[in-house]
Amino acid sequence: MWRRIGIIVCTLLLAACSNESEQTTPTLGADAKVAEAYLVERGYDIVSYKGNRTSGGFA
């Protein structure tokens, strides 16, 4: 009985402390959009973008 209550409490605490919904997706700034257009024009495929600029807030 106490073991079940402990598991439920731990699950609720982990779910409540999760900040997954607060994370924003990275966006491209003006310079990055120019660079992307240049690379696409040259025939390169953009596979992924790893950046530090996010929409809203300070990074």
Backbone as ProteinMPNN parsed JSONL, in Angstrom:
{"seq_chain_A": "MWRRIGIIVCTLLLAACSNESEQTTPTLGADAKVAEAYLVERGYDIVSYKGNRTSGGFA", "coords_chain_A": {"N_chain_A": [[0.817, -1.196, 0.0], [1.82, 1.345, 0.932], [3.926, 1.467, -0.736], [2.785, 1.752, -3.281], [1.594, 4.261, -2.989], [3.903, 5.805, -2.674], [5.096, 5.479, -5.199], [3.178, 6.691, -6.827], [3.267, 9.328, -5.824], [5.925, 10.03, -6.464], [5.794, 9.872, -9.257], [3.935, 11.912, -9.81], [5.393, 14.126, -8.856], [7.595, 14.128, -10.605], [6.286, 14.601, -13.024], [5.184, 17.106, -12.543], [7.42, 18.697, -12.261], [8.562, 18.774, -14.711], [9.818, 20.581, -17.454], [9.261, 20.516, -20.103], [7.192, 21.526, -21.694], [7.7, 24.21, -21.65], [9.849, 24.751, -23.23], [11.175, 26.392, -26.034], [11.217, 26.399, -29.61], [14.104, 26.624, -31.721], [14.7, 29.524, -33.711], [15.363, 31.069, -36.875], [17.509, 33.809, -37.362], [17.844, 36.98, -39.107], [20.361, 37.05, -40.432], [20.973, 34.322, -40.489], [18.974, 33.381, -42.141], [19.689, 34.515, -44.56], [22.107, 33.205, -44.957], [21.15, 30.578, -45.149], [19.603, 30.755, -47.491], [21.65, 31.278, -49.323], [23.166, 28.897, -49.186], [21.278, 26.999, -50.063], [20.859, 27.948, -52.616], [23.299, 27.333, -53.726], [23.075, 24.632, -53.941], [23.172, 23.009, -51.712], [21.746, 20.909, -49.196], [19.816, 21.659, -46.395], [20.126, 20.032, -43.51], [19.861, 20.028, -40.717], [19.395, 22.354, -38.026], [21.223, 23.856, -35.6], [21.111, 25.946, -33.091], [21.378, 28.913, -30.987], [19.481, 30.8, -30.727], [16.288, 31.669, -29.711], [12.714, 31.894, -29.974], [11.244, 34.468, -28.33], [11.912, 35.637, -25.005], [15.119, 35.593, -23.287], [18.183, 34.199, -24.344]], "CA_chain_A": [[0.0, 0.0, 0.0], [2.673, 2.531, 1.008], [4.787, 1.455, -1.916], [1.986, 2.324, -4.366], [1.455, 5.7, -2.731], [5.215, 6.391, -2.963], [5.288, 5.5, -6.657], [2.271, 7.719, -7.36], [3.799, 10.642, -5.447], [7.129, 10.277, -7.279], [5.354, 10.12, -10.63], [3.343, 13.251, -9.859], [6.46, 15.121, -8.703], [8.361, 14.188, -11.851], [5.448, 15.22, -14.052], [5.002, 18.517, -12.201], [8.698, 19.406, -12.385], [9.014, 18.725, -16.097], [9.709, 21.866, -18.142], [9.233, 20.209, -21.53], [6.235, 22.391, -22.379], [8.211, 25.577, -21.644], [10.958, 24.896, -24.155], [10.808, 26.953, -27.323], [11.995, 25.885, -30.729], [15.011, 27.623, -32.265], [14.275, 30.225, -34.919], [16.461, 31.648, -37.644], [17.585, 35.249, -37.434], [17.958, 37.515, -40.465], [21.634, 36.599, -41.015], [20.895, 32.881, -40.737], [18.103, 33.181, -43.304], [20.5, 34.845, -45.727], [23.057, 32.103, -45.129], [20.391, 29.434, -45.614], [19.268, 30.982, -48.897], [22.892, 31.146, -50.083], [23.525, 27.487, -49.28], [20.291, 26.322, -50.908], [21.138, 28.399, -53.987], [24.498, 26.618, -54.169], [22.778, 23.222, -54.101], [23.292, 22.259, -50.465], [20.519, 20.616, -48.468], [19.887, 21.947, -44.967], [19.687, 18.821, -42.822], [19.419, 20.405, -39.381], [19.835, 23.656, -37.543], [21.516, 23.832, -34.178], [21.439, 27.318, -32.76], [21.11, 29.361, -29.643], [18.471, 31.853, -30.744], [14.952, 31.125, -29.542], [11.663, 32.886, -30.07], [10.788, 34.924, -27.017], [12.824, 35.517, -23.888], [16.545, 35.753, -23.505], [18.887, 32.912, -24.377]], "C_chain_A": [[0.86, 1.258, 0.0], [3.593, 2.622, -0.209], [4.052, 2.074, -3.107], [1.835, 3.826, -4.206], [2.775, 6.407, -3.043], [5.472, 6.497, -4.455], [4.414, 6.579, -7.281], [2.791, 9.118, -7.051], [5.03, 10.982, -6.276], [6.753, 10.592, -8.723], [4.769, 11.511, -10.771], [4.406, 14.345, -9.724], [7.282, 15.258, -9.978], [7.568, 14.873, -12.96], [5.294, 16.712, -13.793], [6.28, 19.32, -12.419], [9.232, 19.404, -13.809], [8.815, 20.075, -16.749], [9.658, 21.677, -19.653], [8.304, 21.157, -22.285], [6.734, 23.826, -22.472], [9.322, 25.81, -22.665], [10.455, 25.418, -25.487], [11.7, 26.381, -28.413], [12.912, 26.979, -31.263], [14.443, 28.248, -33.534], [15.499, 30.8, -35.612], [16.371, 33.169, -37.602], [17.756, 35.679, -38.884], [19.236, 37.021, -41.148], [21.593, 35.111, -41.361], [20.006, 32.585, -41.94], [18.846, 33.497, -44.599], [21.483, 33.717, -46.011], [22.35, 30.854, -45.651], [20.045, 29.572, -47.095], [20.499, 30.798, -49.783], [23.256, 29.675, -50.281], [22.561, 26.713, -50.171], [20.514, 26.685, -52.368], [22.337, 27.658, -54.574], [24.27, 25.118, -54.302], [22.915, 22.381, -52.851], [21.908, 22.041, -49.855], [20.735, 20.929, -46.99], [19.284, 20.743, -44.245], [19.153, 19.161, -41.436], [19.964, 21.778, -39.048], [20.043, 23.541, -36.049], [21.965, 25.23, -33.806], [21.1, 27.672, -31.34], [20.066, 30.48, -29.604], [17.088, 31.219, -30.642], [13.943, 32.243, -29.654], [11.166, 33.218, -28.675], [11.838, 34.725, -25.94], [14.272, 35.737, -24.268], [17.209, 34.391, -23.474], [20.165, 32.995, -23.597]], "O_chain_A": [[0.662, 2.144, -0.832], [3.979, 3.708, -0.642], [4.645, 2.843, -3.863], [1.937, 4.574, -5.178], [2.768, 7.496, -3.618], [6.01, 7.501, -4.924], [4.863, 7.305, -8.168], [2.762, 9.996, -7.913], [5.163, 12.113, -6.744], [7.336, 11.485, -9.337], [5.065, 12.217, -11.735], [4.329, 15.372, -10.398], [7.626, 16.367, -10.386], [8.127, 15.64, -13.745], [5.274, 17.502, -14.738], [6.214, 20.509, -12.73], [10.279, 19.997, -14.067], [7.744, 20.667, -16.614], [9.985, 22.598, -20.401], [8.611, 21.547, -23.411], [6.237, 24.591, -23.298], [9.69, 26.954, -22.929], [9.441, 24.953, -26.009], [12.814, 25.931, -28.144], [12.534, 28.15, -31.257], [13.786, 27.576, -34.329], [16.545, 30.989, -34.992], [15.298, 33.745, -37.783], [17.807, 34.841, -39.784], [19.201, 36.618, -42.31], [22.112, 34.691, -42.396], [20.263, 31.635, -42.679], [18.653, 32.825, -45.613], [21.671, 33.321, -47.161], [22.89, 30.147, -46.502], [20.18, 28.618, -47.861], [20.403, 30.227, -50.87], [23.605, 29.251, -51.383], [22.987, 25.861, -50.951], [20.376, 25.841, -53.253], [22.382, 27.389, -55.775], [25.171, 24.397, -54.731], [22.787, 21.158, -52.915], [21.019, 22.883, -49.984], [21.732, 20.507, -46.405], [18.088, 20.472, -44.355], [18.114, 18.644, -41.024], [20.871, 22.289, -39.704], [19.126, 23.168, -35.317], [23.066, 25.653, -34.159], [20.6, 26.844, -30.579], [19.805, 31.043, -28.541], [16.761, 30.321, -31.418], [14.276, 33.411, -29.452], [10.721, 32.34, -27.935], [12.576, 33.741, -25.967], [14.599, 36.027, -25.419], [16.843, 33.53, -22.675], [20.899, 32.011, -23.507]]}, "name": "protein", "num_of_chains": 1, "seq": "MWRRIGIIVCTLLLAACSNESEQTTPTLGADAKVAEAYLVERGYDIVSYKGNRTSGGFA"}
